[in-house]
């Protein structure tokens, strides 16, 4: 059995504690709480506190990450684009984050119960950037089926 892992990254336009980002940071706890009760949610990455904004796994100190695991692509898609509260945050992203210059979100299948590491996630994001969507690293637009399990 497999579950879907995802990471998305964004480069902040302002320091995380700045008033310019308050429209984003003030909603984090509420959106994270909604994720945790959303159908298909399994796990999400947390740093210091209740979110991952304190983690800086990339050389660029303004790059933040969000990583989670879901039961299916559809469950994550529904949360990301169909849940009104999350969609409202998505609409404000250009006010808070720089326009991506490469892959900024990647999906991949993991064995059920596996919690992906940031190293693993960065490798998948790099793979998507170098090779485009493949079964190893893909997007909502170019999805790949759950791997066949071997007896």
ZALUMTI-641728 format. One record per residue (C-alpha): x, y, z; residue number from 1. Coordinates in pm, 1 decimal. Example, Ala and Ser with C-alpha at 12.3 -4.5 7.8 and 13.67 -1.06 7.14 Angstrom:
<bakol><xx>1230.0</xx><yy>-450.0</yy><zz>780.0</zz><nr>1</nr></bakol>
<bakol><xx>1367.0</xx><yy>-106.0</yy><zz>714.0</zz><nr>2</nr></bakol>
This chain:
<bakol><xx>0.0</xx><yy>0.0</yy><zz>0.0</zz><nr>1</nr></bakol>
<bakol><xx>120.4</xx><yy>350.4</yy><zz>-85.0</zz><nr>2</nr></bakol>
<bakol><xx>48.6</xx><yy>704.5</yy><zz>23.3</zz><nr>3</nr></bakol>
<bakol><xx>124.8</xx><yy>1035.0</yy><zz>-146.5</zz><nr>4</nr></bakol>
<bakol><xx>404.4</xx><yy>1259.3</yy><zz>-22.8</zz><nr>5</nr></bakol>
<bakol><xx>434.4</xx><yy>1622.3</yy><zz>-126.9</zz><nr>6</nr></bakol>
<bakol><xx>662.5</xx><yy>1914.9</yy><zz>-70.4</zz><nr>7</nr></bakol>
<bakol><xx>613.7</xx><yy>2269.4</yy><zz>-182.8</zz><nr>8</nr></bakol>
<bakol><xx>863.9</xx><yy>2547.3</yy><zz>-142.7</zz><nr>9</nr></bakol>
<bakol><xx>836.6</xx><yy>2922.7</yy><zz>-159.5</zz><nr>10</nr></bakol>
<bakol><xx>1085.5</xx><yy>3208.0</yy><zz>-138.6</zz><nr>11</nr></bakol>
<bakol><xx>967.1</xx><yy>3475.2</yy><zz>101.9</zz><nr>12</nr></bakol>
<bakol><xx>952.4</xx><yy>3832.9</yy><zz>-24.6</zz><nr>13</nr></bakol>
<bakol><xx>980.6</xx><yy>3961.5</yy><zz>334.9</zz><nr>14</nr></bakol>
<bakol><xx>1110.9</xx><yy>3825.8</yy><zz>667.7</zz><nr>15</nr></bakol>
<bakol><xx>875.8</xx><yy>3567.4</yy><zz>818.0</zz><nr>16</nr></bakol>
<bakol><xx>791.8</xx><yy>3792.7</yy><zz>1113.8</zz><nr>17</nr></bakol>
<bakol><xx>728.1</xx><yy>4105.8</yy><zz>903.7</zz><nr>18</nr></bakol>
<bakol><xx>391.3</xx><yy>4285.0</yy><zz>887.9</zz><nr>19</nr></bakol>
<bakol><xx>390.3</xx><yy>4225.6</yy><zz>510.8</zz><nr>20</nr></bakol>
<bakol><xx>357.2</xx><yy>3850.5</yy><zz>571.4</zz><nr>21</nr></bakol>
<bakol><xx>89.4</xx><yy>3874.9</yy><zz>840.1</zz><nr>22</nr></bakol>
<bakol><xx>-181.0</xx><yy>3780.5</yy><zz>588.3</zz><nr>23</nr></bakol>
<bakol><xx>3.2</xx><yy>3451.3</yy><zz>547.0</zz><nr>24</nr></bakol>
<bakol><xx>142.0</xx><yy>3383.8</yy><zz>894.7</zz><nr>25</nr></bakol>
<bakol><xx>-181.1</xx><yy>3476.5</yy><zz>1074.0</zz><nr>26</nr></bakol>
<bakol><xx>-361.4</xx><yy>3197.2</yy><zz>885.5</zz><nr>27</nr></bakol>
<bakol><xx>-106.1</xx><yy>2918.9</yy><zz>932.6</zz><nr>28</nr></bakol>
<bakol><xx>-250.1</xx><yy>2764.3</yy><zz>1247.6</zz><nr>29</nr></bakol>
<bakol><xx>-605.0</xx><yy>2763.9</yy><zz>1110.9</zz><nr>30</nr></bakol>
<bakol><xx>-504.9</xx><yy>2616.9</yy><zz>774.7</zz><nr>31</nr></bakol>
<bakol><xx>-285.3</xx><yy>2352.9</yy><zz>941.6</zz><nr>32</nr></bakol>
<bakol><xx>-573.3</xx><yy>2257.9</yy><zz>1171.3</zz><nr>33</nr></bakol>
<bakol><xx>-799.2</xx><yy>2219.5</yy><zz>867.1</zz><nr>34</nr></bakol>
<bakol><xx>-540.2</xx><yy>2000.1</yy><zz>697.7</zz><nr>35</nr></bakol>
<bakol><xx>-515.8</xx><yy>1770.7</yy><zz>996.7</zz><nr>36</nr></bakol>
<bakol><xx>-889.4</xx><yy>1694.8</yy><zz>985.8</zz><nr>37</nr></bakol>
<bakol><xx>-920.3</xx><yy>1688.9</yy><zz>606.6</zz><nr>38</nr></bakol>
<bakol><xx>-1020.8</xx><yy>1359.5</yy><zz>445.9</zz><nr>39</nr></bakol>
<bakol><xx>-709.0</xx><yy>1166.9</yy><zz>344.9</zz><nr>40</nr></bakol>
<bakol><xx>-461.6</xx><yy>1361.0</yy><zz>560.3</zz><nr>41</nr></bakol>
<bakol><xx>-187.1</xx><yy>1144.2</yy><zz>714.9</zz><nr>42</nr></bakol>
<bakol><xx>102.3</xx><yy>1363.5</yy><zz>838.2</zz><nr>43</nr></bakol>
<bakol><xx>267.9</xx><yy>1703.1</yy><zz>801.7</zz><nr>44</nr></bakol>
<bakol><xx>616.4</xx><yy>1832.4</yy><zz>870.1</zz><nr>45</nr></bakol>
<bakol><xx>658.7</xx><yy>2056.4</yy><zz>1174.1</zz><nr>46</nr></bakol>
<bakol><xx>957.9</xx><yy>2253.8</yy><zz>1291.4</zz><nr>47</nr></bakol>
<bakol><xx>972.2</xx><yy>2469.0</yy><zz>1602.8</zz><nr>48</nr></bakol>
<bakol><xx>607.5</xx><yy>2528.8</yy><zz>1680.8</zz><nr>49</nr></bakol>
<bakol><xx>304.3</xx><yy>2409.1</yy><zz>1491.5</zz><nr>50</nr></bakol>
<bakol><xx>432.3</xx><yy>2467.0</yy><zz>1136.2</zz><nr>51</nr></bakol>
<bakol><xx>746.4</xx><yy>2424.1</yy><zz>925.6</zz><nr>52</nr></bakol>
<bakol><xx>836.4</xx><yy>2791.5</yy><zz>875.7</zz><nr>53</nr></bakol>
<bakol><xx>1135.1</xx><yy>2761.5</yy><zz>1111.1</zz><nr>54</nr></bakol>
<bakol><xx>1297.7</xx><yy>2495.8</yy><zz>891.5</zz><nr>55</nr></bakol>
<bakol><xx>1543.8</xx><yy>2613.7</yy><zz>627.7</zz><nr>56</nr></bakol>
<bakol><xx>1668.7</xx><yy>2305.5</yy><zz>437.0</zz><nr>57</nr></bakol>
<bakol><xx>1780.7</xx><yy>2505.2</yy><zz>133.0</zz><nr>58</nr></bakol>
<bakol><xx>2088.2</xx><yy>2729.5</yy><zz>100.5</zz><nr>59</nr></bakol>
<bakol><xx>1858.6</xx><yy>3029.0</yy><zz>47.3</zz><nr>60</nr></bakol>
<bakol><xx>1751.4</xx><yy>3137.4</yy><zz>400.1</zz><nr>61</nr></bakol>
<bakol><xx>1431.1</xx><yy>3290.7</yy><zz>261.4</zz><nr>62</nr></bakol>
<bakol><xx>1308.3</xx><yy>2957.2</yy><zz>120.8</zz><nr>63</nr></bakol>
<bakol><xx>1035.0</xx><yy>2794.7</yy><zz>331.1</zz><nr>64</nr></bakol>
<bakol><xx>885.6</xx><yy>2447.7</yy><zz>294.4</zz><nr>65</nr></bakol>
<bakol><xx>562.9</xx><yy>2263.8</yy><zz>351.9</zz><nr>66</nr></bakol>
<bakol><xx>565.3</xx><yy>1884.8</yy><zz>340.0</zz><nr>67</nr></bakol>
<bakol><xx>288.9</xx><yy>1635.1</yy><zz>404.2</zz><nr>68</nr></bakol>
<bakol><xx>158.4</xx><yy>1284.6</yy><zz>333.8</zz><nr>69</nr></bakol>
<bakol><xx>-192.8</xx><yy>1204.5</yy><zz>210.2</zz><nr>70</nr></bakol>
<bakol><xx>-393.0</xx><yy>892.8</yy><zz>122.5</zz><nr>71</nr></bakol>
<bakol><xx>-431.3</xx><yy>998.0</yy><zz>-240.5</zz><nr>72</nr></bakol>
<bakol><xx>-364.5</xx><yy>1264.8</yy><zz>-500.8</zz><nr>73</nr></bakol>
<bakol><xx>-734.6</xx><yy>1351.7</yy><zz>-500.8</zz><nr>74</nr></bakol>
<bakol><xx>-740.4</xx><yy>1408.8</yy><zz>-124.1</zz><nr>75</nr></bakol>
<bakol><xx>-447.4</xx><yy>1650.6</yy><zz>-144.5</zz><nr>76</nr></bakol>
<bakol><xx>-590.3</xx><yy>1821.8</yy><zz>-453.7</zz><nr>77</nr></bakol>
<bakol><xx>-927.1</xx><yy>1871.9</yy><zz>-282.7</zz><nr>78</nr></bakol>
<bakol><xx>-762.6</xx><yy>2023.8</yy><zz>22.6</zz><nr>79</nr></bakol>
<bakol><xx>-530.8</xx><yy>2245.5</yy><zz>-182.2</zz><nr>80</nr></bakol>
<bakol><xx>-774.6</xx><yy>2382.3</yy><zz>-438.3</zz><nr>81</nr></bakol>
<bakol><xx>-1129.4</xx><yy>2311.7</yy><zz>-323.2</zz><nr>82</nr></bakol>
<bakol><xx>-1120.2</xx><yy>2398.8</yy><zz>46.3</zz><nr>83</nr></bakol>
<bakol><xx>-1222.8</xx><yy>2765.7</yy><zz>59.4</zz><nr>84</nr></bakol>
<bakol><xx>-992.9</xx><yy>2865.8</yy><zz>347.6</zz><nr>85</nr></bakol>
<bakol><xx>-684.7</xx><yy>2714.7</yy><zz>184.9</zz><nr>86</nr></bakol>
<bakol><xx>-776.0</xx><yy>2848.0</yy><zz>-158.9</zz><nr>87</nr></bakol>
<bakol><xx>-795.0</xx><yy>3200.1</yy><zz>-9.2</zz><nr>88</nr></bakol>
<bakol><xx>-438.6</xx><yy>3166.7</yy><zz>116.1</zz><nr>89</nr></bakol>
<bakol><xx>-329.8</xx><yy>3037.4</yy><zz>-225.1</zz><nr>90</nr></bakol>
<bakol><xx>-476.0</xx><yy>3347.6</yy><zz>-392.1</zz><nr>91</nr></bakol>
<bakol><xx>-250.6</xx><yy>3572.3</yy><zz>-179.0</zz><nr>92</nr></bakol>
<bakol><xx>73.2</xx><yy>3390.6</yy><zz>-258.4</zz><nr>93</nr></bakol>
<bakol><xx>202.3</xx><yy>3654.7</yy><zz>-502.3</zz><nr>94</nr></bakol>
<bakol><xx>187.3</xx><yy>3912.7</yy><zz>-223.1</zz><nr>95</nr></bakol>
<bakol><xx>413.7</xx><yy>3701.6</yy><zz>0.1</zz><nr>96</nr></bakol>
<bakol><xx>629.5</xx><yy>3480.7</yy><zz>-220.2</zz><nr>97</nr></bakol>
<bakol><xx>861.4</xx><yy>3533.9</yy><zz>-516.7</zz><nr>98</nr></bakol>
<bakol><xx>753.6</xx><yy>3385.6</yy><zz>-848.4</zz><nr>99</nr></bakol>
<bakol><xx>910.8</xx><yy>3037.6</yy><zz>-873.7</zz><nr>100</nr></bakol>
<bakol><xx>1197.8</xx><yy>2995.5</yy><zz>-1117.2</zz><nr>101</nr></bakol>
<bakol><xx>1191.8</xx><yy>2615.0</yy><zz>-1113.0</zz><nr>102</nr></bakol>
<bakol><xx>987.7</xx><yy>2332.4</yy><zz>-971.4</zz><nr>103</nr></bakol>
<bakol><xx>824.9</xx><yy>2448.9</yy><zz>-648.3</zz><nr>104</nr></bakol>
<bakol><xx>600.2</xx><yy>2149.9</yy><zz>-574.3</zz><nr>105</nr></bakol>
<bakol><xx>645.2</xx><yy>1778.2</yy><zz>-625.6</zz><nr>106</nr></bakol>
<bakol><xx>443.1</xx><yy>1465.9</yy><zz>-551.5</zz><nr>107</nr></bakol>
<bakol><xx>569.5</xx><yy>1109.5</yy><zz>-510.2</zz><nr>108</nr></bakol>
<bakol><xx>446.2</xx><yy>778.0</yy><zz>-376.6</zz><nr>109</nr></bakol>
<bakol><xx>581.8</xx><yy>639.2</yy><zz>-50.6</zz><nr>110</nr></bakol>
<bakol><xx>509.6</xx><yy>309.8</yy><zz>123.6</zz><nr>111</nr></bakol>
<bakol><xx>227.7</xx><yy>351.1</yy><zz>376.5</zz><nr>112</nr></bakol>
<bakol><xx>370.7</xx><yy>460.2</yy><zz>709.1</zz><nr>113</nr></bakol>
<bakol><xx>688.2</xx><yy>610.3</yy><zz>561.1</zz><nr>114</nr></bakol>
<bakol><xx>753.6</xx><yy>970.0</yy><zz>666.8</zz><nr>115</nr></bakol>
<bakol><xx>965.6</xx><yy>1141.5</yy><zz>402.6</zz><nr>116</nr></bakol>
<bakol><xx>1275.3</xx><yy>1336.5</yy><zz>499.0</zz><nr>117</nr></bakol>
<bakol><xx>1367.6</xx><yy>1680.9</yy><zz>373.6</zz><nr>118</nr></bakol>
<bakol><xx>1667.3</xx><yy>1526.2</yy><zz>196.5</zz><nr>119</nr></bakol>
<bakol><xx>1437.7</xx><yy>1285.4</yy><zz>14.2</zz><nr>120</nr></bakol>
<bakol><xx>1198.4</xx><yy>1567.3</yy><zz>-74.3</zz><nr>121</nr></bakol>
<bakol><xx>1476.6</xx><yy>1789.5</yy><zz>-210.1</zz><nr>122</nr></bakol>
<bakol><xx>1597.2</xx><yy>1500.8</yy><zz>-428.2</zz><nr>123</nr></bakol>
<bakol><xx>1245.1</xx><yy>1456.6</yy><zz>-570.6</zz><nr>124</nr></bakol>
<bakol><xx>1212.6</xx><yy>1829.4</yy><zz>-637.4</zz><nr>125</nr></bakol>
<bakol><xx>1553.8</xx><yy>1831.7</yy><zz>-808.8</zz><nr>126</nr></bakol>
<bakol><xx>1455.2</xx><yy>1526.4</yy><zz>-1012.3</zz><nr>127</nr></bakol>
<bakol><xx>1138.2</xx><yy>1699.3</yy><zz>-1132.1</zz><nr>128</nr></bakol>
<bakol><xx>1337.9</xx><yy>2007.5</yy><zz>-1227.8</zz><nr>129</nr></bakol>
<bakol><xx>1594.0</xx><yy>1802.0</yy><zz>-1425.0</zz><nr>130</nr></bakol>
<bakol><xx>1370.9</xx><yy>1540.2</yy><zz>-1588.2</zz><nr>131</nr></bakol>
<bakol><xx>1014.7</xx><yy>1670.7</yy><zz>-1580.9</zz><nr>132</nr></bakol>
<bakol><xx>728.8</xx><yy>1460.1</yy><zz>-1446.3</zz><nr>133</nr></bakol>
<bakol><xx>806.2</xx><yy>1089.2</yy><zz>-1407.8</zz><nr>134</nr></bakol>
<bakol><xx>675.1</xx><yy>817.3</yy><zz>-1174.8</zz><nr>135</nr></bakol>
<bakol><xx>963.0</xx><yy>920.0</yy><zz>-942.8</zz><nr>136</nr></bakol>
<bakol><xx>852.2</xx><yy>1284.2</yy><zz>-911.7</zz><nr>137</nr></bakol>
<bakol><xx>536.5</xx><yy>1433.1</yy><zz>-1058.3</zz><nr>138</nr></bakol>
<bakol><xx>274.6</xx><yy>1708.3</yy><zz>-1031.9</zz><nr>139</nr></bakol>
<bakol><xx>-102.2</xx><yy>1747.2</yy><zz>-1011.9</zz><nr>140</nr></bakol>
<bakol><xx>-104.0</xx><yy>1820.9</yy><zz>-1384.7</zz><nr>141</nr></bakol>
<bakol><xx>104.3</xx><yy>1514.7</yy><zz>-1476.9</zz><nr>142</nr></bakol>
<bakol><xx>2.3</xx><yy>1242.0</yy><zz>-1233.0</zz><nr>143</nr></bakol>
<bakol><xx>133.5</xx><yy>889.0</yy><zz>-1211.4</zz><nr>144</nr></bakol>
<bakol><xx>-54.6</xx><yy>591.3</yy><zz>-1070.8</zz><nr>145</nr></bakol>
<bakol><xx>23.3</xx><yy>425.6</yy><zz>-742.2</zz><nr>146</nr></bakol>
<bakol><xx>307.6</xx><yy>174.5</yy><zz>-795.2</zz><nr>147</nr></bakol>
<bakol><xx>207.7</xx><yy>-187.6</yy><zz>-829.2</zz><nr>148</nr></bakol>
<bakol><xx>279.5</xx><yy>-380.5</yy><zz>-512.3</zz><nr>149</nr></bakol>
<bakol><xx>471.7</xx><yy>-701.6</yy><zz>-542.8</zz><nr>150</nr></bakol>
<bakol><xx>356.7</xx><yy>-1013.5</yy><zz>-356.2</zz><nr>151</nr></bakol>
